[in-house]
Amino acid sequence: MPGRPHRSVSTFAVADGESRKGSEVSQSLEEISEIILELRTELTQIRETYKGVSKSYVMALSALSDLTIHSSDAAKRAARSTEQSKIAAMNAMVAAKEALADPSLVKVVEAAVSAAIAAALAAVESAAAAAAAAAAASAAVAHQAEASLLTASAEAATASRLAAEAAAEAVKLSTEAQQVADEARKRAALALKK
C-alpha cells in the first residue's frame, strides 16, 4: 500500500511490548500509591496514639508530682503531731511528778500517767504516718526525678526521722510517768499504814 508506512512483525511486537510495559508500570504505580496511602493512614494513627500516650504520660507525671508534694506535707504534719504528742506526754509526766508530793493525789497521778501513755501511743501512730508519707514521696520520686520532688522527698524523710525521734521521747516520758505512778502508789500505801 502506497503512502502507508510498512510495519513489520517485529514493530508490532515492540509496540505490544511497550504497551505491556506501560500497563505494568501503571499497575506498579497504583500499587505504590496504595502502599503510600496505607502508610499515611498508619502514620496518622501512630501520631494520634502518640498524642494520647503523651497526654496520659503528662497526666501521670502531674499526679506523681502532686502525690510527692502531698506526701511530703503529710509527713511534716505527722511530725508536728508527734512533737505535740511528745509535749503532752512530758506535761503529763511533770503533772504526775508534782502530784506525787501529795499521797492523796494518787488518782491525779494515775490520770496523768494514762495521758502520758495515750500521748506516747499517738506519737507512735503519727511517726508511722510520717514514715508512710515519706515512703510514698520516695516512691513517687523514683518514677520522676525532678529537683523539686527530690527536695519534697528529702523533707518528708527528715520529717519522718524527727517524728520517730519525738515518738521515742514520748514513749520514754510515758515510761517515766509510769514509774512516778508506781512511786505514788507506794507512798499512798505507806500513808494508809500510818
TORGU-228230 format. One record per residue: chain; residue number from 1; residue in one letter; y negated, z, x negated of N, C-alpha, C, CB in turn. Coordinates in steps of 0.02 Angstrom, whole numbers, m for minus. Glycine has a CB too. Layout:
N
{"A" NUM "A" {Y Z X} {Y Z X} {Y Z X} {Y Z X}}
...
***
This chain:
194
{"A" 1 "M" {58 0 m41} {0 0 0} {m62 0 m44} {1 59 47}}
{"A" 2 "P" {m101 m51 m31} {m160 m57 m72} {m213 m7 m49} {m187 m128 m70}}
{"A" 3 "G" {m250 18 m95} {m304 64 m81} {m283 137 m79} {m336 46 m17}}
{"A" 4 "R" {m223 149 m70} {m200 219 m70} {m169 237 m137} {m148 230 m14}}
{"A" 5 "P" {m185 295 m160} {m151 314 m223} {m78 325 m210} {m183 377 m253}}
{"A" 6 "H" {m43 309 m257} {30 314 m252} {51 382 m278} {65 256 m291}}
{"A" 7 "R" {88 418 m238} {113 484 m260} {186 477 m276} {102 539 m206}}
{"A" 8 "S" {201 507 m330} {272 506 m348} {304 568 m321} {282 501 m426}}
{"A" 9 "V" {368 572 m326} {406 630 m303} {385 692 m341} {483 618 m311}}
{"A" 10 "S" {371 685 m404} {352 743 m444} {284 770 m422} {350 727 m518}}
{"A" 11 "T" {239 728 m397} {175 751 m373} {184 794 m311} {128 692 m358}}
{"A" 12 "F" {229 772 m267} {244 812 m208} {274 880 m227} {292 775 m161}}
{"A" 13 "A" {316 880 m277} {348 942 m299} {295 990 m327} {402 928 m352}}
{"A" 14 "V" {247 963 m365} {194 1005 m394} {151 1032 m337} {151 966 m445}}
{"A" 15 "A" {132 989 m291} {90 1010 m235} {127 1062 m194} {70 951 m192}}
{"A" 16 "D" {190 1052 m183} {230 1100 m145} {236 1166 m184} {300 1072 m131}}
{"A" 17 "G" {244 1162 m249} {249 1222 m291} {184 1261 m291} {268 1203 m363}}
{"A" 18 "E" {127 1225 m293} {62 1258 m291} {53 1292 m223} {5 1208 m304}}
{"A" 19 "S" {76 1260 m172} {71 1289 m105} {111 1354 m101} {95 1240 m52}}
{"A" 20 "R" {170 1353 m130} {212 1414 m130} {179 1469 m172} {282 1398 m156}}
{"A" 21 "K" {153 1450 m229} {120 1499 m272} {59 1529 m236} {98 1467 m339}}
{"A" 22 "G" {23 1487 m202} {m35 1511 m164} {m15 1560 m110} {m72 1452 m133}}
{"A" 23 "S" {40 1544 m74} {62 1590 m22} {90 1654 m52} {114 1557 23}}
{"A" 24 "E" {122 1650 m110} {147 1710 m143} {89 1753 m166} {192 1691 m203}}
{"A" 25 "V" {37 1723 m193} {m22 1759 m215} {m56 1792 m155} {m71 1713 m252}}
{"A" 26 "S" {m62 1755 m100} {m91 1784 m40} {m51 1843 m16} {m96 1730 16}}
{"A" 27 "Q" {15 1835 m17} {59 1889 6} {51 1949 m41} {133 1866 9}}
{"A" 28 "S" {48 1937 m107} {40 1991 m156} {m27 2026 m146} {46 1964 m227}}
{"A" 29 "L" {m80 1988 m133} {m145 2017 m121} {m145 2060 m58} {m198 1962 m116}}
{"A" 30 "E" {m111 2038 m7} {m105 2077 54} {m69 2143 41} {m69 2037 109}}
{"A" 31 "E" {m15 2139 2} {23 2200 m14} {m21 2247 m55} {87 2182 m53}}
{"A" 32 "I" {m58 2220 m103} {m102 2262 m144} {m156 2293 m100} {m134 2220 m201}}
{"A" 33 "S" {m184 2254 m54} {m234 2281 m8} {m206 2337 34} {m261 2226 37}}
{"A" 34 "E" {m144 2329 57} {m112 2382 97} {m102 2445 55} {m44 2358 125}}
{"A" 35 "I" {m81 2435 m7} {m70 2493 m52} {m136 2528 m65} {m37 2470 m119}}
{"A" 36 "I" {m189 2489 m78} {m255 2519 m90} {m278 2557 m28} {m307 2464 m109}}
{"A" 37 "L" {m267 2530 30} {m286 2563 92} {m247 2629 100} {m273 2518 152}}
{"A" 38 "E" {m182 2628 84} {m141 2689 88} {m167 2741 37} {m66 2673 74}}
{"A" 39 "L" {m184 2718 m23} {m209 2763 m75} {m276 2793 m54} {m216 2727 m142}}
{"A" 40 "R" {m319 2753 m23} {m383 2779 1} {m371 2832 55} {m426 2722 29}}
{"A" 41 "T" {m325 2819 99} {m309 2867 152} {m283 2932 122} {m258 2837 202}}
{"A" 42 "E" {m237 2925 74} {m209 2985 42} {m263 3022 4} {m152 2966 m6}}
{"A" 43 "L" {m308 2986 m30} {m362 3017 m67} {m408 3055 m20} {m401 2965 m107}}
{"A" 44 "T" {m422 3026 37} {m464 3060 87} {m430 3124 112} {m478 3013 147}}
{"A" 45 "Q" {m365 3120 123} {m328 3179 145} {m328 3232 91} {m255 3160 164}}
{"A" 46 "I" {m319 3211 28} {m320 3259 m27} {m388 3292 m33} {m302 3224 m94}}
{"A" 47 "R" {m441 3253 m25} {m509 3282 m27} {m518 3334 28} {m562 3227 m20}}
{"A" 48 "E" {m495 3319 88} {m502 3365 144} {m461 3429 131} {m478 3332 210}}
{"A" 49 "T" {m401 3419 104} {m359 3477 87} {m394 3519 34} {m289 3454 62}}
{"A" 50 "Y" {m422 3487 m17} {m457 3523 m70} {m516 3563 m41} {m482 3473 m124}}
{"A" 51 "K" {m554 3532 4} {m610 3567 35} {m585 3629 71} {m647 3520 84}}
{"A" 52 "G" {m530 3623 107} {m502 3681 143} {m478 3735 96} {m445 3659 188}}
{"A" 53 "V" {m443 3714 42} {m419 3762 m7} {m478 3795 m43} {m372 3727 m58}}
{"A" 54 "S" {m527 3755 m60} {m586 3781 m95} {m621 3832 m50} {m634 3724 m114}}
{"A" 55 "K" {m629 3816 13} {m662 3862 59} {m622 3927 65} {m671 3829 129}}
{"A" 56 "S" {m556 3920 70} {m512 3980 75} {m517 4021 11} {m440 3959 88}}
{"A" 57 "Y" {m520 3988 m46} {m525 4022 m110} {m590 4061 m114} {m519 3972 m168}}
{"A" 58 "V" {m644 4030 m95} {m709 4063 m95} {m708 4124 m49} {m766 4014 m74}}
{"A" 59 "M" {m678 4116 9} {m674 4173 56} {m631 4229 27} {m644 4149 123}}
{"A" 60 "A" {m576 4211 m6} {m532 4262 m36} {m569 4298 m92} {m467 4229 m63}}
{"A" 61 "L" {m605 4262 m134} {m643 4294 m187} {m696 4340 m159} {m675 4242 m233}}
{"A" 62 "S" {m729 4319 m107} {m779 4360 m75} {m748 4424 m47} {m815 4321 m18}}
{"A" 63 "A" {m689 4417 m16} {m654 4475 11} {m634 4523 m45} {m592 4454 51}}
{"A" 64 "L" {m610 4495 m101} {m591 4537 m158} {m652 4574 m186} {m557 4495 m214}}
{"A" 65 "S" {m707 4539 m189} {m769 4570 m213} {m789 4627 m167} {m826 4518 m217}}
{"A" 66 "D" {m787 4615 m102} {m804 4668 m54} {m756 4727 m60} {m802 4641 18}}
{"A" 67 "L" {m691 4711 m67} {m640 4764 m73} {m654 4807 m135} {m570 4733 m78}}
{"A" 68 "T" {m671 4775 m190} {m684 4812 m251} {m743 4858 m243} {m695 4765 m309}}
{"A" 69 "I" {m796 4832 m215} {m857 4871 m207} {m846 4929 m159} {m916 4827 m183}}
{"A" 70 "H" {m812 4915 m103} {m798 4969 m54} {m750 5021 m83} {m769 4939 11}}
{"A" 71 "S" {m701 4998 m121} {m653 5044 m153} {m689 5089 m203} {m596 5006 m187}}
{"A" 72 "S" {m734 5059 m241} {m772 5099 m289} {m814 5151 m253} {m817 5053 m332}}
{"A" 73 "D" {m847 5130 m199} {m887 5176 m159} {m844 5232 m130} {m923 5138 m102}}
{"A" 74 "A" {m785 5214 m105} {m739 5265 m77} {m717 5314 m131} {m678 5231 m45}}
{"A" 75 "A" {m704 5289 m190} {m684 5334 m245} {m740 5382 m263} {m663 5293 m307}}
{"A" 76 "K" {m801 5357 m265} {m858 5400 m281} {m868 5453 m226} {m923 5358 m288}}
{"A" 77 "R" {m862 5433 m163} {m870 5481 m108} {m814 5533 m110} {m870 5444 m40}}
{"A" 78 "A" {m754 5512 m124} {m698 5559 m128} {m709 5608 m186} {m631 5522 m137}}
{"A" 79 "A" {m736 5582 m241} {m751 5627 m297} {m803 5679 m279} {m774 5586 m359}}
{"A" 80 "R" {m856 5657 m242} {m907 5705 m219} {m876 5756 m172} {m965 5668 m185}}
{"A" 81 "S" {m832 5734 m129} {m798 5779 m82} {m755 5830 m121} {m754 5739 m33}}
{"A" 82 "T" {m722 5806 m171} {m681 5850 m213} {m725 5903 m246} {m641 5810 m266}}
{"A" 83 "E" {m782 5881 m272} {m828 5927 m304} {m852 5980 m254} {m889 5889 m334}}
{"A" 84 "Q" {m867 5959 m192} {m889 6007 m141} {m832 6055 m124} {m912 5969 m77}}
{"A" 85 "S" {m771 6031 m122} {m713 6074 m109} {m704 6125 m165} {m648 6033 m100}}
{"A" 86 "K" {m717 6103 m226} {m713 6149 m283} {m766 6204 m276} {m722 6111 m351}}
{"A" 87 "I" {m826 6185 m256} {m880 6234 m247} {m862 6283 m191} {m947 6198 m230}}
{"A" 88 "A" {m831 6257 m137} {m810 6301 m82} {m756 6350 m106} {m783 6259 m23}}
{"A" 89 "A" {m710 6325 m147} {m658 6369 m174} {m689 6423 m219} {m605 6328 m213}}
{"A" 90 "M" {m738 6403 m259} {m771 6450 m303} {m809 6503 m263} {m819 6413 m351}}
{"A" 91 "N" {m845 6481 m211} {m882 6529 m169} {m834 6577 m134} {m924 6492 m117}}
{"A" 92 "A" {m778 6551 m111} {m728 6594 m77} {m699 6645 m127} {m672 6552 m46}}
{"A" 93 "M" {m688 6623 m188} {m661 6668 m239} {m713 6722 m256} {m641 6630 m302}}
{"A" 94 "V" {m777 6704 m261} {m830 6752 m275} {m835 6803 m218} {m899 6716 m285}}
{"A" 95 "A" {m831 6778 m155} {m833 6823 m97} {m774 6871 m98} {m833 6783 m32}}
{"A" 96 "A" {m717 6845 m117} {m657 6888 m120} {m667 6942 m173} {m594 6847 m136}}
{"A" 97 "K" {m695 6924 m231} {m707 6973 m284} {m758 7026 m262} {m731 6939 m349}}
{"A" 98 "E" {m811 7003 m228} {m861 7051 m205} {m833 7098 m151} {m923 7013 m178}}
{"A" 99 "A" {m792 7072 m108} {m762 7113 m55} {m710 7161 m83} {m731 7069 m1}}
{"A" 100 "L" {m685 7145 m142} {m634 7187 m174} {m660 7257 m187} {m611 7155 m240}}
{"A" 101 "A" {m725 7265 m197} {m754 7331 m211} {m745 7380 m153} {m828 7324 m228}}
{"A" 102 "D" {m739 7354 m93} {m732 7398 m35} {m662 7387 m5} {m788 7383 19}}
{"A" 103 "P" {m618 7437 m11} {m549 7430 14} {m545 7415 89} {m511 7493 m1}}
{"A" 104 "S" {m597 7432 127} {m594 7419 199} {m606 7344 214} {m647 7461 235}}
{"A" 105 "L" {m624 7305 164} {m637 7234 174} {m578 7189 154} {m699 7214 135}}
{"A" 106 "V" {m519 7215 159} {m459 7176 140} {m454 7113 183} {m395 7219 149}}
{"A" 107 "K" {m471 7118 246} {m469 7059 291} {m518 7005 266} {m485 7079 364}}
{"A" 108 "V" {m576 7027 243} {m626 6980 218} {m599 6946 156} {m693 7016 202}}
{"A" 109 "V" {m567 6985 112} {m538 6957 51} {m485 6905 69} {m508 7013 7}}
{"A" 110 "E" {m442 6923 117} {m389 6876 136} {m418 6813 167} {m341 6910 186}}
{"A" 111 "A" {m471 6819 206} {m503 6760 235} {m534 6717 181} {m557 6781 287}}
{"A" 112 "A" {m564 6750 132} {m594 6713 77} {m540 6676 36} {m633 6760 31}}
{"A" 113 "V" {m484 6709 28} {m428 6677 m8} {m403 6617 32} {m371 6727 m20}}
{"A" 114 "S" {m396 6625 96} {m374 6569 138} {m423 6510 133} {m368 6591 212}}
{"A" 115 "A" {m488 6527 132} {m539 6475 125} {m533 6441 57} {m609 6505 134}}
{"A" 116 "A" {m520 6480 5} {m514 6451 m62} {m453 6405 m66} {m508 6507 m115}}
{"A" 117 "I" {m398 6426 m35} {m337 6384 m35} {m349 6320 4} {m277 6423 m5}}
{"A" 118 "A" {m381 6325 62} {m396 6266 102} {m442 6218 64} {m429 6285 169}}
{"A" 119 "A" {m491 6247 29} {m537 6206 m10} {m499 6171 m67} {m594 6248 m39}}
{"A" 120 "A" {m453 6207 m97} {m413 6176 m152} {m370 6119 m125} {m369 6230 m186}}
{"A" 121 "L" {m340 6130 m66} {m300 6076 m36} {m343 6015 m19} {m264 6102 28}}
{"A" 122 "A" {m403 6029 7} {m450 5974 22} {m469 5937 m42} {m513 6001 58}}
{"A" 123 "A" {m478 5974 m95} {m495 5943 m159} {m439 5899 m184} {m511 5997 m212}}
{"A" 124 "V" {m378 5922 m177} {m320 5882 m199} {m316 5818 m157} {m254 5923 m193}}
{"A" 125 "E" {m325 5824 m91} {m323 5764 m48} {m380 5716 m66} {m329 5785 26}}
{"A" 126 "S" {m438 5742 m79} {m495 5699 m97} {m481 5665 m164} {m560 5740 m101}}
{"A" 127 "A" {m452 5701 m210} {m435 5671 m275} {m384 5615 m267} {m408 5725 m324}}
{"A" 128 "A" {m336 5626 m222} {m286 5573 m209} {m319 5512 m177} {m230 5600 m162}}
{"A" 129 "A" {m367 5524 m133} {m404 5469 m102} {m444 5431 m155} {m450 5494 m47}}
{"A" 130 "A" {m474 5467 m200} {m513 5435 m254} {m467 5393 m298} {m549 5488 m296}}
{"A" 131 "A" {m408 5420 m313} {m361 5382 m354} {m337 5319 m319} {m300 5426 m373}}
{"A" 132 "A" {m324 5324 m254} {m302 5265 m216} {m358 5213 m213} {m282 5285 m144}}
{"A" 133 "A" {m419 5235 m203} {m475 5188 m201} {m486 5156 m269} {m540 5225 m178}}
{"A" 134 "A" {m478 5195 m322} {m485 5167 m389} {m430 5116 m403} {m484 5223 m442}}
{"A" 135 "A" {m370 5130 m379} {m315 5083 m388} {m328 5018 m350} {m248 5114 m365}}
{"A" 136 "A" {m355 5024 m290} {m372 4964 m251} {m425 4923 m286} {m396 4983 m180}}
{"A" 137 "A" {m474 4957 m314} {m527 4922 m351} {m499 4887 m412} {m583 4971 m373}}
{"A" 138 "S" {m454 4920 m447} {m423 4890 m506} {m380 4830 m488} {m380 4941 m543}}
{"A" 139 "A" {m344 4835 m432} {m302 4779 m410} {m345 4719 m392} {m260 4799 m349}}
{"A" 140 "A" {m401 4731 m360} {m446 4676 m342} {m475 4644 m405} {m503 4700 m296}}
{"A" 141 "V" {m493 4684 m454} {m521 4657 m516} {m468 4617 m554} {m547 4714 m561}}
{"A" 142 "A" {m405 4636 m548} {m352 4599 m582} {m350 4527 m558} {m284 4632 m570}}
{"A" 143 "H" {m371 4515 m496} {m371 4447 m469} {m436 4410 m483} {m360 4450 m394}}
{"A" 144 "Q" {m489 4445 m496} {m554 4413 m507} {m594 4454 m556} {m593 4404 m439}}
{"A" 145 "A" {m598 4432 m617} {m631 4471 m669} {m705 4452 m675} {m596 4460 m737}}
{"A" 146 "E" {m745 4478 m630} {m818 4471 m633} {m847 4534 m662} {m848 4455 m563}}
{"A" 147 "A" {m901 4526 m698} {m933 4584 m731} {m950 4639 m682} {m995 4562 m769}}
{"A" 148 "S" {m980 4621 m625} {m1000 4672 m576} {m939 4709 m548} {m1040 4641 m519}}
{"A" 149 "L" {m884 4672 m539} {m824 4703 m513} {m791 4747 m565} {m774 4650 m488}}
{"A" 150 "L" {m794 4726 m628} {m767 4767 m682} {m806 4833 m686} {m771 4730 m751}}
{"A" 151 "T" {m871 4830 m678} {m912 4890 m677} {m893 4935 m618} {m987 4872 m675}}
{"A" 152 "A" {m886 4905 m560} {m867 4944 m500} {m799 4977 m509} {m866 4899 m437}}
{"A" 153 "S" {m753 4940 m539} {m686 4968 m550} {m689 5025 m601} {m638 4913 m575}}
{"A" 154 "A" {m729 5017 m653} {m736 5070 m703} {m767 5132 m672} {m778 5046 m763}}
{"A" 155 "E" {m817 5122 m629} {m848 5178 m594} {m798 5213 m549} {m909 5154 m553}}
{"A" 156 "A" {m755 5175 m516} {m704 5204 m472} {m654 5244 m514} {m668 5149 m432}}
{"A" 157 "A" {m636 5218 m571} {m590 5255 m615} {m621 5320 m639} {m568 5211 m675}}
{"A" 158 "T" {m684 5317 m657} {m720 5378 m679} {m723 5428 m622} {m791 5360 m705}}
{"A" 159 "A" {m739 5404 m563} {m742 5448 m504} {m675 5480 m491} {m766 5410 m442}}
{"A" 160 "S" {m622 5441 m499} {m555 5467 m489} {m539 5522 m540} {m503 5410 m493}}
{"A" 161 "R" {m558 5511 m602} {m545 5561 m655} {m584 5624 m640} {m565 5533 m724}}
{"A" 162 "L" {m648 5617 m620} {m688 5676 m603} {m660 5713 m544} {m761 5656 m589}}
{"A" 163 "A" {m635 5676 m495} {m605 5707 m436} {m543 5746 m455} {m587 5654 m383}}
{"A" 164 "A" {m503 5718 m499} {m442 5753 m522} {m460 5818 m558} {m400 5708 m567}}
{"A" 165 "E" {m512 5814 m600} {m534 5874 m636} {m560 5927 m587} {m588 5856 m688}}
{"A" 166 "A" {m599 5906 m538} {m625 5953 m489} {m569 5984 m448} {m676 5919 m443}}
{"A" 167 "A" {m520 5943 m430} {m463 5968 m391} {m425 6020 m432} {m417 5910 m371}}
{"A" 168 "A" {m415 6006 m496} {m379 6054 m538} {m418 6120 m542} {m369 6025 m610}}
{"A" 169 "E" {m484 6115 m547} {m526 6175 m549} {m522 6213 m483} {m599 6157 m565}}
{"A" 170 "A" {m521 6177 m427} {m517 6209 m361} {m450 6245 m353} {m525 6156 m305}}
{"A" 171 "V" {m397 6215 m377} {m331 6248 m374} {m331 6311 m417} {m275 6199 m397}}
{"A" 172 "K" {m362 6306 m475} {m366 6364 m520} {m405 6420 m486} {m400 6345 m587}}
{"A" 173 "L" {m461 6402 m454} {m502 6452 m418} {m464 6483 m360} {m567 6420 m393}}
{"A" 174 "S" {m425 6443 m324} {m387 6471 m268} {m333 6518 m293} {m356 6414 m225}}
{"A" 175 "T" {m305 6502 m351} {m255 6547 m381} {m288 6614 m401} {m222 6514 m444}}
{"A" 176 "E" {m348 6609 m429} {m385 6670 m447} {m401 6711 m383} {m450 6653 m485}}
{"A" 177 "A" {m421 6676 m331} {m436 6710 m268} {m374 6745 m241} {m464 6660 m216}}
{"A" 178 "Q" {m316 6712 m248} {m254 6742 m226} {m240 6806 m266} {m194 6692 m233}}
{"A" 179 "Q" {m254 6805 m330} {m245 6864 m372} {m292 6920 m350} {m256 6847 m446}}
{"A" 180 "V" {m354 6901 m332} {m402 6951 m307} {m375 6981 m242} {m473 6919 m296}}
{"A" 181 "A" {m347 6940 m199} {m320 6965 m135} {m262 7013 m148} {m296 6906 m91}}
{"A" 182 "D" {m220 6996 m196} {m165 7042 m213} {m192 7109 m237} {m119 7010 m267}}
{"A" 183 "E" {m244 7107 m278} {m276 7168 m302} {m307 7207 m244} {m330 7152 m355}}
{"A" 184 "A" {m339 7171 m197} {m370 7204 m139} {m317 7240 m98} {m409 7153 m95}}
{"A" 185 "R" {m260 7208 m89} {m206 7240 m50} {m180 7302 m85} {m148 7190 m40}}
{"A" 186 "K" {m173 7299 m151} {m150 7358 m189} {m200 7415 m181} {m141 7340 m264}}
{"A" 187 "R" {m264 7399 m187} {m316 7451 m182} {m317 7480 m111} {m386 7423 m200}}
{"A" 188 "A" {m309 7438 m62} {m309 7462 8} {m249 7507 19} {m307 7402 58}}
{"A" 189 "A" {m192 7489 m9} {m132 7531 m2} {m143 7598 m36} {m70 7495 m31}}
{"A" 190 "L" {m174 7598 m94} {m188 7661 m129} {m238 7703 m90} {m214 7647 m200}}
{"A" 191 "A" {m287 7670 m61} {m338 7707 m22} {m308 7740 39} {m396 7660 m1}}
{"A" 192 "L" {m259 7709 69} {m224 7737 127} {m182 7797 108} {m181 7685 160}}
{"A" 193 "K" {m154 7796 48} {m112 7851 25} {m153 7913 10} {m73 7830 m37}}
{"A" 194 "K" {m215 7905 m5} {m257 7963 m22} {m276 8003 36} {m318 7942 m58}}
***
